[in-house]
Amino acid sequence: MYSWIRILLLAFISMIICIPGISTAAKPVQRPDVTREAEIIAVQGDGWVNFMKGQAWFEAVRQQALTSGDLIKTGNYGKMSVLFADDTR
């Protein structure tokens, strides 16, 4: 009996993993009207971006374009890496 339960559980897990579009990872905010002066290349833990001193803070994600006036911050144990247009970090 336990073998059937194990088989059903493995089948269910396999089905969830194989279904495309299940990922809940945040996507970068598209900003075609700004000059890309930097880009977030890594985020560990909590990190947020505020675009040009706006009211809202957005979750920081990889490949997010940044420009002058944008603010970034991390949580107490968060880390974030930023690559600038001149290839400095």
C-alpha positions in Angstrom: 0.0 0.0 0.0 2.8 2.4 0.9 4.4 1.8 -2.5 1.3 3.1 -4.3 1.3 6.2 -2.2 5.0 6.7 -2.9 4.4 6.3 -6.6 1.5 8.7 -6.7 3.6 11.3 -4.7 6.5 11.0 -7.0 4.2 11.3 -10.0 2.6 14.4 -8.6 6.0 16.1 -7.8 7.3 15.2 -11.3 4.2 16.8 -12.8 4.6 20.0 -10.9 8.3 20.3 -11.8 7.6 19.7 -15.5 4.8 22.2 -15.9 6.1 25.3 -17.6 5.2 28.7 -16.2 5.0 27.6 -12.6 8.0 29.7 -11.6 7.1 32.7 -9.4 10.4 34.5 -9.8 9.9 38.2 -10.2 10.8 39.8 -13.6 12.8 43.0 -14.1 10.7 46.1 -14.5 10.9 47.2 -18.2 12.1 50.8 -18.5 12.7 51.5 -22.2 12.7 55.3 -21.7 15.8 55.4 -19.3 19.5 55.1 -20.0 20.9 51.9 -18.6 23.8 53.1 -16.4 23.9 50.0 -14.3 22.4 46.6 -13.8 21.7 44.4 -10.8 23.6 41.2 -11.4 23.0 39.3 -8.2 20.7 39.4 -5.2 20.9 37.3 -2.1 18.3 37.7 0.6 16.0 40.7 0.7 16.7 43.6 -1.7 14.6 46.4 -3.1 14.7 49.1 -5.8 13.1 52.5 -5.8 13.0 54.0 -9.3 14.0 57.7 -9.4 12.7 58.5 -6.0 9.2 57.1 -6.6 6.8 56.1 -3.9 7.0 52.3 -4.2 9.8 49.9 -3.6 10.0 46.9 -5.9 11.7 43.6 -5.3 15.3 43.7 -6.6 15.9 41.1 -9.3 18.8 40.1 -11.6 19.0 42.0 -14.9 17.2 45.0 -13.6 18.3 48.2 -15.3 19.3 51.1 -13.1 19.9 54.8 -13.9 20.8 57.9 -12.0 18.4 58.7 -9.2 17.4 55.1 -8.6 17.8 53.9 -5.0 18.7 50.3 -3.9 18.7 48.8 -0.5 19.0 45.4 1.1 17.6 43.8 4.2 19.8 43.1 7.3 21.4 40.0 5.8 20.9 40.8 2.2 23.6 41.3 -0.5 23.3 42.8 -3.9 25.9 43.1 -6.8 25.6 46.0 -9.3 27.5 46.2 -12.6 28.0 49.7 -13.9 28.2 50.7 -17.5 32.0 51.1 -17.3 32.3 47.5 -16.1 33.0 48.3 -12.5 31.1 46.7 -9.6 
